[in-house]
Amino acid sequence: MAVKESLPETVTEDSPPEPGTGRAMVGEDSPPEYQPKPKAGPHDLLINILGTSFSITAGENPEYLDEVLAQYRIAVANTQGISGMKDPLKVAILTGFLLCDEINKLKLQFEEDQANTEAQWADEEQERNHITQNLITRLDQAIDELHSSDARTV
């Protein structure tokens, strides 16, 4: 998910530039990067968590972004509950660390499951090959017997 921090929520078409940012007003005469985004394009998400509020623009659908934010809120609450930490920066860092740990464990589990599945497929393929060889052998024997019986009747 590509994410870009966007202008603060308080900036509107009529707002003056933010002091010290060098950003022009958002309006018809603004450069393209400051033009309002079309509805079909990237979506803005207001993140208000741990005493900090900012907006990001991401190329995902709004429902997905809301779901990810809700999951992060739960992760933050869980981190606060198990650690007892109150400092927002420490909570955010520890939450990120714990989420990375979870991702790595899921990745390892996926790789293990994939290896087991591939091994199972290999075993099943070996069994299918064995059955196929047995069928071919029996068919060859049956054909040979037919040829032998035809030769005796002539």
ABEGO torsion letter per residue (X at the ends): XBBBBBBBAABBAABBBBBGAGBBBBBAABBAAABBBBAABBBBBBBBBGGBBBBBBBABBAAAAAAAAAAAAAAAAAAAAAAGBABAAAAAAAAAAAAAAAAAAAAAAAAAAAAAAAAAAAAAAAAAAAAAAAAAAAAAAAAAAAAAAAAAAX
